[in-house]
Amino acid sequence: MVTDDYAERHLSFEGCFNFRDIGGYETSNGSAIRWGKYYRAGRQDRMTSKDIERAKQLRIATQIDLRRPDEIREQGRGPFEDLGARYENLAVIPDGGSERLNQLVGDVGISGARYLGYLDFGSEVWLRLFNIFADAANYPILLHCTAGKDRTGVSTAFLLSVLGAGRPIIDADYLMTNRDVERQVDYVQQNFGLPKGYDRSSMMNAAGVPQTAIVDFLDGVDERYGGPIDYLREIGVTSNTFGRIREILLTN
C-alpha cells in the first residue's frame, strides 16, 4: 500500500503536524520497512500535554533536527529530549544559507532546483546523517525540520532510495504532506492568525508540496551523480553503512 494507508502511518497530534511513520513500504528485493523505527515530522514545540503523553509511547531514542540554529533559537527543540531522546542538530541549511540558496537557484519557491541546492552546502551533514542511520542504538529515530516537508522530504527520499523503495513510493510518501495541510492551516489561523502577506489559499500552497519538486530533485540527482546511492557513495557513505541501515530497517 502506498497512498491509501495514510491514516495508519499518520500520527495526528494536536500541536504538531506532518508526523508519520515510513513503515510498511515495500522494497525492490521483496522486503518491507519496519514500523516504529523512523518517524518524519514538523516542529514539535507547540505540542500539547496530551500530545506529549502520546509521544512518550513512541520511545524516540534520537531526535535529528535539520533546522538552522536561528530557527531552533526561535522555536525551541520540543519535548523529546525531556522524554529521553538524544538530540542531534544537522543543519541542512546553515545560518545565512537561505540567502545563499536564493542566489544559487533563484527565489523559485519549493522546487527540485532548490532541493538540489541543499547539496551545495557540503557533504558533512549527509555523511553524518547516514552514519546515525547505521547505528541500531539510535532507533527509534525522529527526523524533522520546521514543516517536515522539504529538508525532511529530501532526507527521507535519500533513505527510501537506500532501502530500495521505488520512485512511486518515494513520490507518494513526499506528497502525503499535503494530506495534513488543511489541518495545519486551520491551527495557525485559529491560534496565531495567518502570517502577514498570506491569505488562506497562499498559506495552503506554502504549507504543501508539488510533485514536480521531488521528481525534478531526484531526476537532478540522477543526472549529476548517477542516483542517490551514487551521491552518498561519492561523499563517503560506505557499502558497510548501507548494509547496516538495511539490516536495521528492513524485514527479512
Summary of the structure (lengths in Angstrom):
residues: 252
radius of gyration: 17.2
end to end distance: 18.4
largest distance: 50.9
contacts: 803
relative contact order: 0.17
helix: 51%
strand: 9%
